[in-house]
Amino acid sequence: MPQRMVTGLSAIALIGGVSAVATAPAEAATATVRCQFPSGTTGTSGTNAHGLPEWYGGTPFTKPSTSLTTCQDLNLWKGQAGVSYEGWLYYGNGNWGACQAGYVRYSGSGSIVLCTNVLPGTTMGVTSSAGSGQNIQIED
């Protein structure tokens, strides 16, 4: 016998010997967020010709532009246990900035948050305490 899935809220009442069914509309279905898990390498941070912080030399990641295919933050999903990682965001005109979390140590399992509330379309980078060229996988 097939199973049926019921959405919304139903109530059955007996009113004057007559049964009545009141149904409230279901809330809009919440879309399932599917995070992306791209792989790449860490870069290096430094100062550009204008004296501003910059990130370079690793894999630049771009936050997907559709909220249904992205997580809200920049997280490190896989890296080297015991190494600390820092997220970087590109603001345009050669202006990069390190995220507020600073360097966060990776235990070797799970994920760590490097940057919060990253806007879709933002270019991101990651540095590590072990230097550039380290293999990583992010969750965005």
Residue frames as qw, qx, qy, qz and C-alpha x, y, z in Angstrom:
[[0.000, 0.891, 0.454, 0.000, 0.00, 0.00, 0.00],
 [0.425, 0.498, -0.048, 0.755, 1.56, 3.34, -0.98],
 [0.358, -0.547, -0.423, 0.627, 2.35, 5.83, 1.72],
 [0.175, 0.823, 0.291, 0.456, 1.15, 9.40, 1.41],
 [0.398, -0.114, -0.295, 0.861, 2.95, 12.43, 2.71],
 [0.083, -0.864, -0.489, -0.091, 0.68, 15.11, 4.17],
 [0.349, 0.144, -0.129, 0.917, 1.76, 18.73, 4.17],
 [0.287, -0.499, -0.115, -0.810, 0.09, 21.47, 6.11],
 [0.116, -0.040, 0.759, -0.639, -1.97, 21.24, 9.27],
 [0.464, -0.294, -0.633, -0.545, -5.24, 19.37, 9.38],
 [0.212, -0.054, 0.686, -0.694, -7.81, 19.31, 12.15],
 [0.352, -0.318, -0.790, -0.388, -10.90, 17.17, 12.39],
 [0.217, -0.028, 0.502, -0.837, -13.83, 18.36, 14.45],
 [0.084, -0.437, -0.886, -0.131, -17.25, 16.97, 15.15],
 [0.153, 0.083, 0.133, -0.976, -19.72, 19.81, 14.81],
 [0.646, 0.162, 0.189, -0.722, -23.41, 18.97, 15.35],
 [0.832, 0.103, 0.536, -0.100, -22.89, 15.35, 14.33],
 [0.719, 0.689, 0.002, 0.093, -21.10, 16.38, 11.12],
 [0.718, -0.370, 0.180, 0.562, -17.41, 15.97, 10.81],
 [0.342, 0.939, -0.032, 0.006, -15.51, 18.85, 9.34],
 [0.800, -0.079, 0.084, 0.589, -11.92, 19.05, 8.22],
 [0.059, 0.990, -0.057, -0.111, -10.09, 22.32, 8.46],
 [0.838, 0.082, 0.120, 0.525, -6.81, 22.53, 6.65],
 [0.113, -0.904, 0.148, 0.385, -4.26, 25.33, 6.96],
 [0.712, 0.670, -0.201, 0.057, -2.04, 25.80, 3.93],
 [0.865, -0.194, -0.013, 0.462, 1.42, 24.35, 4.21],
 [0.181, -0.848, 0.210, 0.452, 4.25, 26.82, 4.60],
 [0.586, 0.725, -0.335, -0.137, 6.32, 27.39, 1.53],
 [0.970, -0.052, -0.048, 0.231, 8.67, 24.50, 1.14],
 [0.290, -0.850, 0.371, 0.237, 12.10, 25.35, 2.43],
 [0.740, 0.585, -0.332, -0.005, 14.59, 24.68, -0.32],
 [0.896, -0.328, 0.087, 0.287, 17.36, 22.31, 0.56],
 [0.072, 0.914, -0.379, -0.127, 20.66, 24.12, 0.57],
 [0.960, 0.112, 0.057, 0.249, 23.31, 22.13, -1.20],
 [0.293, -0.844, 0.322, 0.314, 26.73, 23.32, -0.26],
 [0.716, 0.633, -0.285, 0.067, 29.55, 23.22, -2.78],
 [0.772, -0.538, 0.276, 0.198, 32.82, 21.42, -1.93],
 [0.638, 0.731, -0.209, 0.123, 35.49, 22.69, -4.34],
 [0.835, -0.340, 0.073, 0.426, 39.14, 21.68, -3.93],
 [0.389, 0.865, -0.124, 0.292, 42.20, 23.86, -4.40],
 [0.706, 0.002, -0.342, 0.620, 45.33, 25.12, -2.69],
 [0.337, -0.829, -0.232, 0.382, 46.20, 27.73, -0.11],
 [0.444, 0.762, 0.014, 0.472, 47.77, 31.02, -1.11],
 [0.529, -0.110, -0.299, 0.787, 49.91, 33.67, 0.53],
 [0.084, -0.943, -0.321, 0.017, 49.00, 36.96, 2.16],
 [0.557, -0.038, 0.015, 0.830, 51.03, 40.10, 1.82],
 [0.041, 0.761, 0.197, -0.617, 50.84, 43.79, 1.01],
 [0.615, 0.608, 0.383, 0.327, 50.25, 45.19, -2.47],
 [0.463, 0.304, 0.061, 0.830, 51.93, 48.23, -4.06],
 [0.206, -0.673, -0.147, -0.696, 49.41, 50.55, -2.36],
 [0.020, -0.313, 0.689, -0.653, 50.13, 49.18, 1.10],
 [0.749, -0.142, 0.076, -0.643, 46.87, 47.23, 1.26],
 [0.549, -0.211, 0.803, -0.095, 46.58, 43.61, 2.37],
 [0.657, 0.379, -0.401, -0.514, 46.32, 41.11, -0.44],
 [0.777, -0.114, 0.615, -0.075, 45.96, 37.39, -1.05],
 [0.558, 0.632, -0.409, -0.349, 47.64, 35.65, -3.99],
 [0.118, 0.501, -0.856, -0.055, 49.16, 32.45, -5.32],
 [0.318, 0.053, 0.921, -0.221, 46.52, 29.89, -4.36],
 [0.018, 0.399, 0.821, 0.407, 43.19, 28.80, -5.77],
 [0.258, 0.012, 0.159, -0.953, 40.63, 31.62, -5.85],
 [0.044, 0.405, 0.913, -0.024, 37.14, 30.37, -5.05],
 [0.224, -0.175, -0.164, -0.945, 33.95, 32.22, -6.01],
 [0.315, 0.204, 0.733, -0.567, 30.86, 32.02, -3.81],
 [0.128, 0.374, 0.821, 0.412, 28.03, 30.65, -5.98],
 [0.138, -0.094, -0.049, -0.985, 25.45, 33.24, -6.92],
 [0.614, -0.332, -0.474, -0.537, 22.40, 31.12, -6.18],
 [0.405, -0.470, 0.536, -0.572, 21.38, 30.71, -2.55],
 [0.945, -0.038, 0.082, -0.314, 20.12, 27.20, -3.33],
 [0.904, 0.277, -0.222, 0.239, 23.60, 26.01, -4.25],
 [0.354, 0.516, -0.438, 0.645, 25.68, 27.60, -1.54],
 [0.549, -0.542, -0.520, 0.368, 26.20, 27.69, 2.19],
 [0.084, -0.982, -0.147, -0.085, 26.30, 31.06, 3.91],
 [0.432, -0.813, 0.340, 0.193, 29.89, 30.90, 5.15],
 [0.587, 0.584, -0.558, 0.055, 33.35, 30.01, 3.90],
 [0.797, -0.478, 0.340, -0.142, 34.33, 26.85, 5.75],
 [0.181, 0.523, -0.826, -0.109, 37.39, 24.67, 5.52],
 [0.923, -0.051, -0.047, -0.378, 36.10, 21.14, 4.92],
 [0.962, -0.070, 0.020, 0.263, 39.40, 19.26, 4.49],
 [0.182, 0.881, -0.386, 0.205, 42.94, 20.27, 5.24],
 [0.603, 0.248, -0.661, 0.372, 45.95, 19.14, 7.22],
 [0.666, -0.652, -0.362, 0.022, 45.37, 18.27, 10.89],
 [0.629, -0.501, -0.124, 0.582, 47.11, 20.65, 13.29],
 [0.330, 0.164, 0.250, 0.895, 47.47, 23.42, 10.70],
 [0.099, 0.644, 0.416, -0.635, 45.74, 26.79, 11.10],
 [0.304, 0.414, 0.599, 0.614, 43.85, 28.35, 8.18],
 [0.041, 0.520, 0.241, -0.819, 42.61, 31.88, 7.49],
 [0.420, 0.635, 0.619, 0.196, 39.92, 32.99, 5.06],
 [0.157, -0.329, 0.157, 0.918, 40.30, 36.01, 2.76],
 [0.397, 0.711, 0.576, -0.074, 37.67, 37.94, 0.78],
 [0.353, 0.107, 0.333, 0.868, 38.16, 40.16, -2.26],
 [0.080, 0.712, 0.454, -0.529, 36.44, 43.56, -2.10],
 [0.520, 0.781, 0.282, 0.200, 37.46, 44.88, -5.54],
 [0.205, 0.938, -0.196, 0.199, 40.10, 47.31, -6.82],
 [0.555, 0.413, -0.607, 0.392, 42.91, 45.07, -5.56],
 [0.322, -0.488, 0.458, -0.669, 41.51, 45.18, -2.02],
 [0.680, -0.138, -0.720, -0.013, 41.59, 41.90, -0.10],
 [0.359, -0.578, 0.393, -0.619, 40.79, 41.47, 3.57],
 [0.264, 0.055, -0.937, 0.221, 41.34, 38.69, 6.08],
 [0.548, -0.531, -0.502, -0.408, 38.16, 37.47, 7.77],
 [0.386, -0.708, 0.256, -0.533, 37.49, 38.29, 11.42],
 [0.955, -0.289, -0.033, -0.057, 38.04, 34.72, 12.61],
 [0.105, -0.786, 0.608, 0.051, 41.76, 35.04, 11.87],
 [0.394, 0.320, -0.858, -0.074, 43.76, 31.81, 11.82],
 [0.814, -0.238, 0.219, -0.483, 41.69, 28.84, 12.98],
 [0.144, -0.400, 0.905, 0.027, 43.32, 25.51, 13.85],
 [0.785, 0.115, -0.367, -0.486, 41.98, 22.47, 11.97],
 [0.641, -0.391, 0.608, -0.257, 41.65, 19.28, 14.03],
 [0.025, -0.248, 0.913, 0.324, 41.54, 16.99, 11.02],
 [0.014, 0.396, 0.909, 0.131, 37.82, 16.22, 11.06],
 [0.057, 0.797, 0.524, -0.294, 34.64, 18.18, 10.49],
 [0.378, 0.654, 0.208, 0.621, 34.70, 21.72, 9.20],
 [0.349, -0.479, -0.287, 0.752, 35.84, 25.05, 10.59],
 [0.222, 0.912, 0.342, 0.040, 34.32, 28.46, 9.84],
 [0.557, -0.017, 0.084, 0.826, 36.80, 30.85, 8.25],
 [0.073, -0.032, -0.103, -0.991, 34.42, 33.64, 7.14],
 [0.190, 0.480, 0.791, -0.329, 30.78, 34.27, 8.01],
 [0.337, 0.773, 0.386, -0.374, 27.95, 35.70, 5.91],
 [0.278, -0.272, 0.552, 0.738, 29.84, 35.72, 2.60],
 [0.519, 0.558, 0.124, -0.635, 27.82, 37.32, -0.18],
 [0.809, 0.348, 0.454, 0.136, 27.15, 35.43, -3.42],
 [0.566, 0.787, 0.022, 0.245, 29.67, 36.23, -6.16],
 [0.304, -0.885, 0.353, 0.000, 32.46, 37.05, -3.68],
 [0.722, 0.440, -0.494, 0.205, 35.97, 35.85, -4.56],
 [0.714, -0.655, 0.208, -0.136, 37.58, 34.02, -1.63],
 [0.589, 0.497, -0.596, 0.224, 41.01, 32.67, -0.78],
 [0.839, -0.543, -0.030, -0.026, 42.60, 30.68, 2.05],
 [0.258, 0.692, -0.608, 0.291, 46.05, 30.92, 3.66],
 [0.907, -0.329, -0.264, 0.010, 47.63, 28.40, 6.02],
 [0.439, -0.821, 0.364, 0.022, 50.23, 28.41, 8.76],
 [0.800, -0.132, 0.503, 0.298, 52.02, 25.69, 6.74],
 [0.159, -0.396, 0.472, 0.772, 52.50, 28.01, 3.76],
 [0.591, 0.445, -0.131, -0.660, 51.07, 28.22, 0.26],
 [0.461, 0.328, -0.760, -0.320, 50.30, 25.31, -2.01],
 [0.240, -0.043, 0.893, -0.378, 48.60, 23.19, 0.68],
 [0.276, -0.241, -0.785, -0.499, 45.75, 21.04, -0.65],
 [0.234, 0.147, 0.577, -0.769, 42.39, 21.99, 0.80],
 [0.116, -0.454, -0.769, -0.434, 38.70, 21.49, 0.24],
 [0.139, -0.001, 0.313, -0.940, 36.28, 24.21, 1.22],
 [0.045, 0.560, 0.827, -0.020, 32.58, 24.19, 1.91],
 [0.073, 0.201, 0.015, -0.977, 30.77, 27.16, 0.47]]
